[in-house]
Structures are given as structure tokens and as C-alpha cells.
């Protein structure tokens, strides 16, 4: 399992610049590989915290441990999890406007080996960037803290 634990969400409204209309009713979820328009477990942008649990498989490969699953994107050696930001309209439809890549190649090999042995990889991160915006772009330590523990 991969457990993503997020805190410090940016709020339900955000304007990229002062002269642009804001995005309203912001939510964040995990993007599924086969269904990008249907994020897993949407959380409101003003939630105190957000947590997702993803099923994944860790397999040994010539280059280390490769992680695969329905929420894992990218090629071997460049795997990542998408956190997807979007607005939710009155019908419940999600419209993505920004994403963040939690890079799995940034997890050190000892943590990956421990996660493979005990069953859980944990990512802890803040979802508001230093400018008060929803976190986006490539996310590596120190913006995300990767640890391992027993699953369950």
C-alpha cells in the first residue's frame, strides 16, 4: 500500500493572479491511470487534512524496486503519483486545472526495501506551496517525506 497524508490545504478558492477570476470549489484527489477525469477520493480544498490509500505492487528489478498500480504513472525508473487539483461544479463534475507529481524515484532505496518488506510506503506533505497556491509541479524531498511502516 501507499498512504499519502496531506495537510495544509490551500482553501476552496484560488486565483493564479490578482487580475484573473478565481477557481472556486477546489478539490484535490489522486489521478487514476485509466480514468484521468475521475480522481480517487476527492477532498475539499479547505479540509484540515486529506489521506489516500493506494494499492500497489513492489517488484524487484535490475534497477531497484519498481512500483506499479492503477494510480502509478510513468515508466520504470520514473514512476510517480499524480495529485490532481480541480473544481467541482453543481453537478459534481470535476475539471482539473493543475497537478503535482509525487516522484517515486525520490524515495531512497532503504525506505523502498522496508516498505516492500512491511507492506506500506507513506508520503507526508503540505498541499499549499510557499506562495499560498495549490502545490503543483514535481514534488521531491524536502517537500515530501517518505517513510515505511507495516500495513493495516
ABEGO torsion letter per residue (X at the ends): XBBBBBBGBAEABBBABAABBBBBGBBBBBBBAABAABBBGBBBAABABBBBBBBBBBBBBAAEBBBBEAABBEBBGABBBBBBBBBBBAAGBBBBABBBBBBAAABBAAAAAAAAAAGBBBBBBBABBAAGBBBBEBBBOAABBBBBBBBX
